[in-house]
Amino acid sequence: MKFVIIGAGPAGLFAALYLSEKGAQVTILDKGKRVEERKGEKGPDLLHGVGGAGLFSDGKLNYSPDIGTNLPALIGREKTFELMKRVEERFEALGVRARDPREAEVENWIIRAAKEGIRYIPARQAHIGSDKLPEVIGRVEKILEESGVEIRTNEEALEIDPKKHMVKTTRGELHYDALLIAPGRSGAKWLESMVHMLGMDFIYNPVDIGVRVEVPAMVMEEITKVTWDPKVYINTPTYDDIVRTFCVSPYGYVVREKYKNFVLVNGHSRGDRRSENTNFAFLVKVSLTEPLENTNLYGEAIAFEATTIGGGNPIIQRLEDLLMGRRSTGERIGKSFVNPTLKDATPGDIAMALPYRFVKDITEGLEKLNHLIKGVYSAQTLIYAPEIKFHGLRILTNEYLKTNLEDIFVAGDGAGLSRGIVGAAASGILAAMGMAGEKWE
């Protein structure tokens, strides 16, 4: 059988690994470049290519059905955990080993959090590092090619014809027996256009909107020693919204992500060097109903406005200035005890960029988090905006990720099924099982 995969991110790569081991003929398409060619890329092209948008992330791997995946709603926690175990085994074979936090230490943090009305989610984790992840994905690329998988980069899928079982690309036509669409988060807009064109069933996913917080590493060290990327959920008192930590980067760096019409912030930790700070995303989940259900449009509008106010760069502000209702200036940022790791951020007023509700949620959430982690609600804490996680449409599927269209499957972040490397990879394996006609035992 001939299988075509659109997208060479974690979902597409792990689906290809699974299918190639079954002896199938597999072709992967991606509009970006090979791993080696992507080094040093900047701008929107940084988000495309083998390894996906996360190739230059710091490679946090969370092996928990509670983190980064929507699969439990489809197949249950037990099967989701089984898929994640397969992902972990793959990474172990590549030299990436996870570690279990000490049970007593984890239990201590769960109890401490519960006493403050906070939910702390422990997880088995591995950390690769933004300097090492391209090397690991490069080995996956080599394994696939050695097993006969055709990886066609710099080639964009333009149209899909379900009746002819054909994908039209910038270089011709490809016919398939089964097709996997896994374009990743950066391909969510393209997938949305395909969904409407082909008549796929879908709903809109929530969007996460917030900021990135930067504090001295010693503030977070007690908890990051136990869990490298601690997951904390807080209900805010005014709006009863949930604000959460995401992508904690111990001794890391805040980085700028350039998209077509706006910029966002993110955070990385490296294996080859350290900063004196730890940063983390602090995000509020937003769902919308009539008259606007499209959460992507809402998030993009906020990102565009923030980028406009920042003069084309992210905004940076001291927490003290935000709480006092004044903008930060370069002089005020210079007085902070925290030396910013992102240098091309514009000192400004985040309250002008984010709606009031989000600012309220973030400040209240940080104040509550301070009861658990002393020092995060300091006057000198630095906040960068915007950080937005787009989850795209949620394509409706069966338990093997088959859509309502014949022989077309979806996987990964762009299809609204995952939020990170492990979740995307697990969804790729599940879709590959469906494509190969396999069933759960």
N, C-alpha and C positions, 0 to 999 in steps of 0.2 A: 504494500500500500504506500501511497505517496502522501506525506503530510507537509503542509506549509504553515510556518509560524511567522506572524507579523510581530516584530519586537524582540530585541536581543537583551532585554533586562533579565532579572532573576527568574521571572515566570517563564519566559521563552526559553532561557538556557536550561532550566531544570526540566522543563517539558521535553526538550530535545535530548537531554541526557537519558531520560526514561525511555523515550521512543527508540533512540538509536540502539539501546541495549536489547530491544525487541527485534532488531534487524530491519527496522523500517527505513524507508527512504525519506529523509528529512531535509527541508530547506528553510533557513531562517532569513528573513528580510529585515533590514533596519536602515533608516534614512541617515544614520550617523556613520561613524568610522570604527575601525578596529581599536582594540585597547591601546596598542602601542602608538597608534596615530592620534589618539585622543589626548595624550599627555601635553600639557601646556595650553589646552584649548580654553577659550574664554567666551563670554556672551552666551546667547541662547543655544549654540551648538554644543555647549558643555553638557546639556541635558540629554543628548541623543547619542546612540552608538552602543557597541557591545558593553554590557554591564549596566546600561540604563542610566537614569538620572542620578542614581546613587553611587556611581563608580568612584566618585571622589568624596563621598561621605566618609565618616569615620568607621563604618562597618560594624555597627552594633547588631548583634544577633540575639533576639529574644525568643527563646523556645517555650512559649506559653500560649495556650489557646485564648488567654484573656488579653493578649497584647498583639496589636497589628494585624488582626484578621477578622473577617466576617464569616468564615467557614463554619464555626460551631452552629450558626443558625440554620445551615443547610445540612450538615452531616453529623452534628453533635460534637461534644468536647473530646470524647474518646478517639474518634476517627481523626479529628484535627490533630490531636497530640501524636497519633501514629504517623501522620504525614510529616509533622515537624521533626519527629525522630529520624525519619528518612533524610530530611534536609540536614540535620545535625551530622548524620553518618557521612554524608557527602562532604561536608566541610571538614570533618575530622580527617577524611582521606586526603584532603588538601592541606593538612597541617594546622587547622584551626580548631582548637579545643575549648569547649565550654567549661565553666566551673560552677559548682553548686555552692551558694553561700552557706555559711554555717547555720544550722537549723536554729540554734539558740539565739544567735544574733538577729536572724530574721524575725523570730518570734518576738524578740524584744522590741523591734521597730514596729511590728504590727500592733502590739499592745500600746506602745507610746502614741502611735497615730490614732488608734481607736479612742484613746482618752481625750484627744483633742477634736474628735468628730471628723477625723480624716481617714481615708482609705489608702492603705499602702499595699501594693501588689508585688509580691516577690516573684522572681523569675530566674530560671536557669539561663545564663547569658554567656556570650563570648564577645570579645572586642578585637577587631582586626587592626584598626588604625587607618586613617585616610592615606597614609604613605604606603601601606601594605596591600590595601584592597585591590588596586589595579593589577598587582602581581598575581593575586589569588584568582581573580577573574580571567586573567590572561592564561592561566593554566587550564581553566575550564574551557576556554576557547580552543586551546590546543587539543585537549581530550576529545572534544566534539569533532574537530576536523580529522583527527586520526581515526575516529570511528566512522567516518564517511559522511558526516553532516556537512551540507553546503551552506556556508555563511556568506550571504550576499549583502555587503554594506554599501553605503552611498546609493541606496535604491529605495525609493519611496512607493508604498502601496497607494494607488490612486482610486481604484474602484474595485468592488467585489460583486461578482455575478453568481449568486447562489444557484441559479438554474443550470448554468454551464460549469459550475464548480471551478471557477476561474478568478484569479486575482490579476488585475491590470496594474502594472508598475511603470516606473519611469524608464524601464529598460525592456518592456515587452509584456508577455502574458505567462502566467504560471497556472497550471491545472493541479487540482488536489482531490484526494479522496476525503480528507477531513482538514479543516482549517482552524487554527488557533489564533485568535486576535488578542494580543497581549502588548499593547503599545506603551504601557507604563503611564505614570502620572503626567509626563510631559506630552504624551499623545492623547490625553483625555479629550481635548477639543476636537481632534481629528476623529476619534472614536464616536463622539457625540454626533458629528455630521453623518457618519456611517450608520449609526443607529436610526436616525430619522430617515435616511435614504432607503435603508433596507427593511424598515418596519420591525426592528427588534423591540421586545418588551423591556421596559425599564422603569425605574423610579429614580428620584434625585437623592443622592447621599447628603448627609450634613457636611458642612465645611468647618474647619478649625481656624479661628481667627485670634491672634494675640500678639505676643512680643517675645523677645529673647532677653533673658535676665543674666547679668554678669556680676559675679561676686568674687571675693578672694577665695582661692581654692580651699584654704583652711576652714572656711565657713561650712563647706559641704563635705569635708574629708571624712567625718565620722560616719556618714551614711554611705558615701561612695566607696568606702573601704569594704562595706558589706555587700552592696549592690552597685556595680559600676554605673548603671543607668536606672536609678530608682524611679518607680512609677507611683505617683501620688495623686489622688483625686480629692477635690475639695468642693463642697457645696457653699456657694456664696450667700451671705445673709440677706442682702437686699433683693436680689432677683431669683434666688434659689437656682442659679445656673451651676453647671459643673465646670470647674477650671482644673486643668491637670498639667503636671510636668511631662515633658516629652524630650527625648534626645538630649539627655544630660551629658555634657562633655567635660569631664574632669581634666584640669590643667590644659584646657583647650583654647580654641580660637573662634571668635564670631566671624562669619564669612558672609560675603555679599553674593546673592544669586541674581543674575540678570535674565529677565524674561523679555518678550518682545515689547511690551508696553509698560512694564513696571519692574521694580527691583524688590527682592525680599531678603530677609536675613536667615541664616542657618548657623549651625555650630558643628565644629569638628574637634576631635582629639587625635593627636598624631603619636606614632610610636618612636619617632626619631627626635622629637623635641617637645618641650613643655612650656606653657605660659605659667604665670603665677595665679591665674584665675580659673574658675569653673563657670560654665554658662549652661543655661537650659531654656528650652521653650516653655512658655506658660500660655496655654491655649484654652479658648472657650469654644465649645461645640455649638453650632448653629444649624437649626432646621427651619425651613420656610414652608409656608402654605400659600394659598391664593392671596393676592393675584400673581405673586412671583414665587415659583417653586424652585427656580434654577439657582442653587446656592453658588455655583461657579461664577455666574454673572455678578452676584452680590459681592463675593470675595474679590473679584477682579476690580470692581468699582472702588472698593476700599483701598486695594493695593495701588491703583492708579492715582487716587487722591493723595495717599501718603507719599508716593514717589514725587508727585508734583510739588508738594510742600517741602520735601527734602531736596529739591533741585536736582533730581535724578539719582539721589543716593538715599539709603535708609536714614531714619532719624534716630539720634541718640539723645537721651535725657537722664539726668540724675533723678532718682526716686524723690528726693527732697523737693526738687523743682516741680515735678509733676503734682505732688501733694499740695504744694503752695500755689498752684495755678499760674506758674510763670514758665517761660521757655528757658531751656538751658542755653548757655553761650559757651564758646570755646574756653573762656576764662573760668566759668563755673565747672565745666567738665575737668579742667586742669586742677581744680581744688579737690577733686574726688580722690579718695585713697585707692580707688580701683583704676588701674591704668588700662584704658580700652584697647582691646586687641584688634578691633576693626577700625582702621585709621580713616577710611574715606566715608564716614558717616557724618551727617549734618547735625550739629547741635540744634535742637528745636523743641517743639511742644507736641508731644504725642496726642494730647487731648484735642488737637486740631485735626489729627489724621484719623483717629479711631472714634467711632460713635461712643457716646457717653456710657452706654451700658457695658461695653467691653472694658473701658478704663476703670469703671467702678468694680467690675468683676475681678480685674487684675489686681487692683490695689487692695481690695478686701481679701482676695485669695492669698496675696503675699503676706498680709498681716496675720492671717490664720496659719499659713505655712511657717511663719516665724516662731509659733508656739512649739513646733516640732523641730525646726532647724533654725536655731538662733543665729541672727545676723543677716538673713535674706531681706528683712524689712528695715534695712539701714538707710539713713539719709544718703549715704555714698553709693548705694547700689546703682548700677547702670542698667538702663532699659533701652533696647533697640526695637524699632518698629519699621515695617510690619513683618510678622512671621505668620504665614498663612499656609495651611495644608489643604490642598484641593483633592477631594476624593472622587470627583467625577460623577458620572451616572452609575447607578447600581443596575447592571444588566441582570435581568431575571433569567434564571437557569434551572435545570434539574440538578440532582445531587452530584452529577459528574461535570457540571459547568457547561452543559450543552444548552444553547439558546433555542428560541422557538423556530429558528431557521435550520434546515436540514444540514447536518454535518458541519455546523459552525459552532465553535466553542470559544469561551473567553477566559481570561485569567489575569491576575495582577492588580496593581494599583489603579491603572487607567479604567478598568472595568468595575471599579468600586468594590473589589473583593478583598483587598489587603491594604496595609499601611506600613510597608517596610519590607526588608529583604527576605526574612524568613516566611512571613505571610504570603508574599508574592511567589516565592519558590514552592511553597506547599500547594498553592492554588495551581501552579504550573504542572506539578506532578498529578494532581487530581484530574485536571483537564486531559492530560496525556493518557491516564487510565481510561477515560471515557472515549477518547479518540481511538484507542487500541481495542475497544470493546471489552475491557476487563471490568469485573465487578468485585465488590467487597466480599471477602470470604465469610 
